Amino acid sequence: MRQRVITAVVALLIFIPLIVIGGIPLQLAAALLGAVGVYELFNMKGLELTSFEGVLAILTVVCLILGGTETLSFLPSTFDSASLFYLPIMIILMLPVFSKNTYTFDEAAFPVLVSIYVGIGFKNFVLAREAGVSILLFALFIVWATDIGAYMFGMKFGKHKLAPHISPNKSIEGAIGGVLSAVVVSLIYGLFVSFSYSLIAMVILTILFSVVGQMGDLVQSAYKRHYGVKDSGKILPGHGGILDRFDSLLFVFPLMHLFGLF
């Protein structure tokens, strides 16, 4: 527990200033987090990040996250996020041709899917900050409230397993408690920050984001169980890897963008 607290404090001391500053520092931090996320998934599967497809996967994620931002403002305006993102993917898809199918289409699908999963999540993290600190904090508060509420309610009332084949410690009662906690926090947050949606709409969206955030957590748990690892990585002592901390947000941010919050 002591190690978890120390890691959390250090991480917040780094993370909070980056959120406040925004701009290029945050964009570069997001790209770095995305690269680490790719490494963790490759490592779980037993693949080398220094392999050709590993380097291309990193490049794909970085292009997706930084495309269209201030960091790459020196590039022509036509080099947007989508076009930059697809260039390395095209090369990955060409690998079966040049390897004479010793590197198969199925194998190429893994780095492509990893790039989409990690890249789109962190790209929307950057877009949320560009829309304003209040939007980014709204997402963070929802996810944090869900995690804390699910843990507290699960410890006290948890009797029915939510997904025992994937995450045996999670309960239906905990999941419901997480949603309720997120709603309460969003209502309090709404007293200080105004959104374009009505109060009822925001409550409904908060419920949706909380549920989807928990699903993002379960998705990462499913990957870890499939590959037989406890944590996605070891970069955060006591907490695991980057994907262990951002798994919910990688699902929540894109959904918030879809519903026009940024």
C-alpha positions in Angstrom: 0.0 0.0 0.0 2.8 2.4 0.9 4.4 1.8 -2.6 1.0 2.5 -4.3 0.6 5.8 -2.4 4.1 6.9 -3.2 3.7 6.1 -6.9 0.3 7.8 -7.0 1.6 11.0 -5.5 4.6 11.1 -7.8 2.5 10.4 -10.8 0.0 13.2 -9.9 2.8 15.7 -9.3 3.9 15.1 -12.9 0.4 14.6 -14.4 -1.4 17.6 -13.0 1.0 20.2 -14.2 0.9 18.7 -17.7 -2.9 18.9 -17.7 -2.8 22.5 -16.6 -0.1 23.5 -19.2 -1.6 21.5 -22.0 -0.3 22.2 -25.5 2.9 20.5 -26.8 4.1 19.2 -23.4 0.8 17.3 -22.9 0.8 16.1 -26.6 4.3 14.7 -26.2 3.4 13.1 -22.9 0.3 11.5 -24.5 2.5 10.2 -27.4 4.9 8.7 -24.9 2.1 7.1 -22.9 0.7 5.6 -26.1 4.2 4.2 -27.0 4.4 2.6 -23.6 0.9 1.2 -24.1 2.0 -0.4 -27.3 5.1 -1.8 -25.6 3.0 -3.4 -22.9 0.7 -5.1 -25.3 3.6 -6.4 -27.4 5.3 -7.6 -24.3 2.2 -9.4 -23.1 2.1 -11.3 -26.4 5.8 -12.1 -26.2 6.7 -9.9 -29.2 9.8 -7.6 -29.4 9.0 -3.9 -29.7 12.3 -3.6 -31.7 10.9 -5.8 -34.4 9.9 -4.1 -37.7 6.1 -4.3 -36.9 6.8 -3.1 -33.4 8.5 0.0 -34.6 5.7 0.6 -37.1 3.1 0.2 -34.4 4.8 2.8 -32.3 5.1 5.1 -35.3 1.4 4.6 -36.1 0.3 5.5 -32.6 2.6 8.6 -32.4 1.3 9.8 -35.8 -2.3 9.3 -34.7 -1.8 11.1 -31.4 0.3 14.0 -32.7 -1.2 14.4 -36.2 -2.9 17.8 -36.6 -1.5 19.1 -33.3 0.9 22.0 -32.6 3.7 19.5 -32.2 3.6 18.6 -35.9 2.5 22.1 -37.1 5.5 22.2 -39.4 3.9 19.5 -41.7 1.5 20.5 -44.5 -2.2 20.9 -43.4 -3.1 17.8 -45.5 -1.0 15.7 -43.2 -3.9 15.3 -40.7 -4.2 12.7 -38.0 -6.0 10.1 -40.1 -3.7 10.3 -43.1 -0.5 10.1 -41.0 -2.1 7.2 -39.0 -2.8 5.1 -42.1 0.7 5.4 -43.7 2.5 3.0 -41.2 -0.6 0.7 -41.2 -0.2 0.4 -45.0 3.4 -0.7 -44.5 2.3 -3.2 -41.9 -0.3 -4.6 -44.3 2.4 -5.0 -47.0 4.6 -7.2 -44.8 2.9 -10.5 -45.9 3.7 -9.5 -49.5 7.4 -8.8 -48.9 7.8 -11.8 -46.6 6.1 -14.1 -49.1 3.4 -14.8 -46.5 5.8 -16.0 -43.8 4.5 -13.0 -42.0 0.7 -13.5 -42.3 -2.2 -11.2 -42.5 -3.4 -12.5 -39.1 -0.1 -11.6 -37.6 -0.3 -8.1 -39.2 -3.7 -7.6 -37.6 -2.2 -7.6 -34.0 -0.1 -4.4 -34.4 -2.8 -2.7 -36.4 -5.5 -3.4 -33.7 -3.1 -2.4 -30.9 -2.4 0.9 -32.7 -6.1 1.6 -33.1 -6.9 0.7 -29.5 -4.1 2.7 -27.9 -3.8 5.5 -30.5 -7.5 6.6 -30.7 -7.8 6.5 -26.9 -4.8 8.8 -26.3 -5.7 11.0 -29.3 -9.0 11.7 -27.7 -7.2 12.4 -24.4 -5.3 15.2 -26.2 -8.5 16.4 -27.9 -10.3 16.6 -24.6 -7.6 18.8 -23.1 -7.6 21.0 -26.2 -11.4 21.5 -25.6 -10.6 22.7 -22.0 -9.3 21.5 -18.7 -12.9 21.2 -17.4 -13.8 18.5 -20.0 -10.6 16.5 -19.2 -11.2 16.7 -15.5 -14.8 15.6 -16.0 -13.7 12.4 -17.6 -11.0 11.8 -15.0 -13.5 12.4 -12.1 -16.0 10.0 -13.6 -13.5 7.2 -14.0 -11.9 7.8 -10.6 -15.3 8.0 -8.8 -16.3 4.8 -10.6 -13.2 2.9 -9.5 -13.4 4.1 -5.9 -17.2 3.5 -5.7 -16.9 0.1 -7.2 -14.2 -0.9 -4.8 -16.0 0.4 -1.7 -19.4 -1.0 -2.6 -17.9 -4.2 -3.7 -16.0 -4.7 -0.5 -19.2 -4.0 1.6 -22.0 -5.4 -0.5 -20.4 -7.5 -3.2 -22.1 -11.0 -3.4 -22.7 -11.6 -7.1 -19.7 -11.9 -9.5 -19.7 -9.5 -12.4 -17.3 -11.5 -14.7 -15.8 -14.3 -12.7 -14.1 -15.8 -15.8 -12.2 -12.5 -16.3 -12.0 -10.6 -13.1 -13.1 -12.7 -10.1 -12.9 -9.8 -7.6 -15.4 -7.6 -9.4 -19.1 -7.8 -8.3 -22.4 -6.6 -9.8 -23.0 -4.6 -6.6 -19.6 -3.0 -6.9 -20.3 -2.0 -10.6 -23.6 -0.4 -9.6 -22.0 1.4 -6.7 -19.4 2.7 -9.1 -22.0 4.1 -11.4 -23.9 5.7 -8.5 -20.6 7.3 -7.3 -19.9 8.7 -10.7 -23.4 10.2 -10.9 -23.0 11.9 -7.5 -19.5 13.3 -8.5 -20.8 14.5 -11.8 -23.7 16.3 -10.2 -21.3 18.0 -7.8 -19.0 18.9 -10.6 -21.9 20.3 -12.6 -22.5 22.9 -9.8 -19.2 24.5 -10.8 -18.9 23.8 -14.5 -21.7 24.3 -17.1 -22.1 21.9 -20.1 -24.1 22.2 -23.3 -26.3 19.2 -22.2 -29.2 19.4 -19.8 -28.9 18.0 -16.3 -30.8 14.9 -17.1 -28.8 14.3 -20.3 -25.6 14.7 -18.3 -26.7 12.1 -15.7 -27.6 9.7 -18.5 -24.2 10.3 -20.2 -22.4 9.9 -16.9 -24.1 6.5 -16.4 -23.1 5.5 -19.9 -19.5 6.7 -19.5 -19.2 4.9 -16.1 -20.5 1.6 -17.6 -18.2 1.9 -20.6 -15.3 2.8 -18.4 -15.8 -0.4 -16.4 -16.0 -2.3 -19.7 -12.7 -0.9 -20.7 -11.3 -2.2 -17.4 -12.7 -5.6 -18.1 -11.3 -5.6 -21.6 -7.8 -5.0 -20.3 -8.4 -7.7 -17.7 -9.5 -10.1 -20.5 -6.2 -9.4 -22.4 -4.1 -10.0 -19.3 -5.9 -13.2 -18.4 -5.5 -14.4 -22.0 -1.8 -13.7 -21.9 -1.3 -15.0 -18.4 0.0 -11.8 -16.8 -1.1 -10.0 -13.6 -0.4 -6.5 -14.8 0.1 -4.9 -18.2 3.5 -3.6 -17.1 5.7 -2.6 -14.2 6.4 1.1 -15.0 4.1 2.2 -12.1 5.3 0.3 -8.9 2.2 -0.9 -7.0 -0.1 0.0 -9.8 1.2 -2.0 -12.8 1.5 -0.5 -16.2 0.2 2.4 -18.1 -2.7 0.4 -19.6 -3.7 -0.7 -16.0 -4.3 3.0 -15.2 -5.7 4.2 -18.5 -7.8 1.2 -19.6 -11.1 2.9 -18.7 -10.2 6.2 -20.1 -9.2 4.7 -23.5 -12.9 3.8 -23.8 -14.4 6.8 -22.2 -12.6 9.6 -24.1 -13.6 8.4 -27.6 -17.2 8.0 -26.4 -17.2 11.5 -25.0 -16.0 12.8 -28.3 -18.7 10.9 -30.1 -21.4 12.6 -28.0 -19.9 16.0 -28.7 -18.5 16.9 -25.3 -15.3 18.0 -27.1 
